[in-house]
Amino acid sequence: MVSRTFDEMDRMFEQMDRMFEDMRARLGGRGDDYAYGSLGSSLTHDWRETDESYTLIVDLPGFEKDELDVHAVPDEGVVVIDAEHEVEGETEIRSRRVHERFSLPEGADVEESAASYRNGVLELSFGRRTDDASTGHRIDID
């Protein structure tokens, strides 16, 4: 009986987590309060800037490269990271989902992008453009 109660509570908390993730995703976008960076992200991350590029470094421990989906949405001025990891044991299933949106810096060129993922750290690099014309596309991870 106690085990069923805790299983039901776990399901409730998972539902609440999904609701909050959905709400955060809907509220995401380029906001006046953000220069560029996180839109309420719970992930440890950092932006680095050079004369030639912008680089976003995000800690995503516990995921495999093929569990990550990264894409830029220049019309909204964001880069989106989706990840899902599930481990099935004999008596339990553990899963972890991440859906994060980060504001892109003004002038970030999503057409000139690269990504790598090593030891739980995702590194996304974007070139700097001089014009405002850009379309969205998927970013492949090396």
Stockholm file with secondary structure:
# STOCKHOLM 1.0

chainA/1-142         MVSRTFDEMDRMFEQMDRMFEDMRARLGGRGDDYAYGSLGSSLTHDWRETDESYTLIVDLPGFEKDELDVHAVPDEGVVVIDAEHEVEGETEIRSRRVHERFSLPEGADVEESAASYRNGVLELSFGRRTDDASTGHRIDID
#=GR chainA/1-142 SS CHHHHHHHHHHHHHHHHHHHHHHHHHHCSCCTTCSSEESSCCSCEEEEECSSEEEEEEECTTCCGGGEEEEEETTTTEEEEEEEEEEECSSCEEEEEEEEEEECCTTEEEEEEEEEEETTEEEEEEEECSSSCCCCEECCBC
#=GC SS_cons         CHHHHHHHHHHHHHHHHHHHHHHHHHHCSCCTTCSSEESSCCSCEEEEECSSEEEEEEECTTCCGGGEEEEEETTTTEEEEEEEEEEECSSCEEEEEEEEEEECCTTEEEEEEEEEEETTEEEEEEEECSSSCCCCEECCBC
//
